[in-house]
Amino acid sequence: MKYRVHRLDVKRDTMQEKLENFINQLKGEVISVSPNVKPAFMGMGATAKVDFLLIVEKLQTN
């Protein structure tokens, strides 16, 4: 079996649409979608921010 890992840069307000469009164009099977979450400090306290998603695709073998 072969796998490919894709990186998809996203923003909070367009994340769902970008992920849906990306997944629909893949040829293989989606195994996992993992967000890269990093801490962000705002004036009112700490929060978290998603910078990008890692999508693991299982490639079809002939």
N, C-alpha and C positions, 0 to 999 in steps of 0.2 A: 504494500500500500504506500502511496505517496501522498504527502500533505503539502499544502502551501499556506503560508501565513501572510495575510494582507494587513496593511496599516491604513486606517481611514481617519483622517483628521476631521474633527467635528467641532461644532459650536453648539451651545445649549439650545438655541432656538431652531436650528435646522437638523439636529441629530437624527430624529426619526425618519425624515424624508430622505436624507442622504444614505442612511443605513438600508432602508427599504429598496432604494434604487440600486445600490451596490449589490445587495444579496440577489436581487432579481436578474442581474446580468451574469452571475457566476454559473459555470458549467457543472461543477461538482456539488457535493453535499456539504452543507455547513455543519461543522462539528461544534464550534464554540464561538461566542462573541464575548470578549473580555475588555472592559474599560480600563484605561490607565487613569487612575484617580490620584490627583496630587493636592496637598493642602493649599488653601488660599486664605490669606488673612485680610479681613475687611475691617472697616472702622468699628463695627459692632461686635466683632469677634471672629473666630476661626470658622471656616467652612471648607468645602471640597469642590474641586473642579475637574471635569473630564476633559482631557486634552485630545485623546485619540482612542480609537477602538482597534483591537486586534481581532481579526476574523480568521479562524482556522477552517480551511476548505480541504475536504478529502477528494483527491483527484480520481477520476474514472480511469481504470486501467483496461487496456485492450486485451 
